[in-house]
Amino acid sequence: MDLDRSVPVWPQVAAELRKRLDAGQYPAGERFPGTVDIAAEFDVSQSTAQKAVAALRAEGRLYTILGQGSFVSKGDE
């Protein structure tokens, strides 16, 4: 994925992750990739990856269990 670096990058990363969630690439209840992995895949900073994941969490698409990571919401969480 080519990112437009002339505008904020985290919304672009969030949009790609959202698209993958919608496509079922990450099944409900499964552990979501960590921010270190997301940062490496998209060649962005870890804080950018954290913002993207936080946006998905705010939308209710992900939930976090302290010490275990983020997981894909089942729709009723």
DAKA-V740058 format. One record per residue. N is the residue number from 1. RES is the residue in three letters. PSI is psi in radians with two decimals (none if undefined). OMEGA is omega as a letter, one per 20 degrees, with the letter a starting at -180 (NA if undefined). Layout:
n-><N	N>
res-><RES	RES>
psi-><PSI	PSI>
omega-><OMEGA	OMEGA>
This chain:
n-><1	2	3	4	5	6	7	8	9	10	11	12	13	14	15	16	17	18	19	20	21	22	23	24	25	26	27	28	29	30	31	32	33	34	35	36	37	38	39	40	41	42	43	44	45	46	47	48	49	50	51	52	53	54	55	56	57	58	59	60	61	62	63	64	65	66	67	68	69	70	71	72	73	74	75	76	77>
res-><MET	ASP	LEU	ASP	ARG	SER	VAL	PRO	VAL	TRP	PRO	GLN	VAL	ALA	ALA	GLU	LEU	ARG	LYS	ARG	LEU	ASP	ALA	GLY	GLN	TYR	PRO	ALA	GLY	GLU	ARG	PHE	PRO	GLY	THR	VAL	ASP	ILE	ALA	ALA	GLU	PHE	ASP	VAL	SER	GLN	SER	THR	ALA	GLN	LYS	ALA	VAL	ALA	ALA	LEU	ARG	ALA	GLU	GLY	ARG	LEU	TYR	THR	ILE	LEU	GLY	GLN	GLY	SER	PHE	VAL	SER	LYS	GLY	ASP	GLU>
psi-><2.25	2.16	2.44	1.79	-0.03	-0.13	2.90	2.36	-0.60	-0.65	-0.53	-0.73	-0.77	-0.72	-0.71	-0.74	-0.67	-0.74	-0.72	-0.68	-0.78	-0.56	-0.11	0.26	-0.54	1.80	2.62	2.39	-0.22	2.72	2.36	2.60	2.54	2.86	-0.51	-0.76	-0.72	-0.77	-0.74	-0.76	-0.74	-0.02	0.91	3.00	2.81	-0.56	-0.59	-0.77	-0.69	-0.69	-0.71	-0.78	-0.69	-0.66	-0.73	-0.63	-0.74	-0.52	-0.14	0.18	-0.41	2.74	2.72	2.40	2.06	2.22	-0.11	-0.46	-2.93	2.57	2.70	2.23	2.62	0.03	-0.37	0.28	none>
omega-><r	a	r	a	r	r	r	a	a	r	r	r	r	a	r	r	r	r	r	r	a	a	r	a	r	a	r	r	a	r	r	r	r	a	r	r	r	r	a	a	a	a	r	r	r	r	r	r	r	r	r	r	r	r	r	r	r	r	a	a	r	r	a	r	a	r	a	r	a	a	a	r	a	r	a	a	NA>
